[in-house]
Amino acid sequence: QVQLQQSGPGLVKPSQTLSLTCAIFGDSVSSNTAAWNWIRQSPSRGLEWLGRTYYRSKWYNEYAVSVKSRISVNPDTSKNQFSLHLNSVTPEDTAVYYCARAIAAVGGLDHWGQGTPVTVSS
Amino acid sequence: DIVMTQTPLSSPVTLGQPASISCRSSQSLVHSDGNTYLSWLQQRPGQPPRLLIYKISNRVSGVPDRFSGSGAGTDFTLKITRVEAEDVGVYYCMQTTQFPRTFGRGTKVEIE
């Protein structure tokens, strides 16, 4: 039974860095068949895929162009988790942030974290 | 980016009656590996999205068989044969054929 448990602050000041963590239970961040994603959801933008990290003999990342200059998604093999860092945030980054797993056999996002509401405000 | 267009935006349904949601992509979703990575997700109020169907028509384990997916290329449909109260929520199509992954804007299924 795969579970994803998110943690991180719900309030971030403008221009600072938004940092969230997704702990993985029942799978491994180093799995050769999974990819670990971040998605956000807001009323204005709907569901927006942000980026992912995955391991296939070495680590890879893909990011959405809209956030590419500000984002990093990093694995932490010692804690079996992965993180999202989004810097230089503005109020437009206010959203509910989700982590999710994609598995090769499915091709879709088959397990999701519980979501973290993040507000960017001073 | 591939744009995913869902219709209708809202679908009021009588309990026990069918519901149908359409999703159209701005480009073909056929991947170079031959698969079509179109999935459907359900989001109940206050919950994260939940994967229902992947690769057009494959139901996730535990998803009731009243849910079915069909389509090809750029046109896809999610059908619920007999809507139950627990089906209330917003349904999204999503493509994972190309980067960036993109979602439809959602269709709200509500009981009349």
Interface residues (C-beta under 8 A of the other chain):
Chain A: N37 G46 L47 E48 W49 E62 A64 V65 S66 Y98 A102 V106 G107 G108 L109 D110 H111 W112 G113 Q114 G115
Chain B: N35 Y37 S39 L41 P48 P49 R50 L51 Y54 K55 N58 V60 Y92 M94 T96 F99 P100 R101 T102 F103 R105 G106
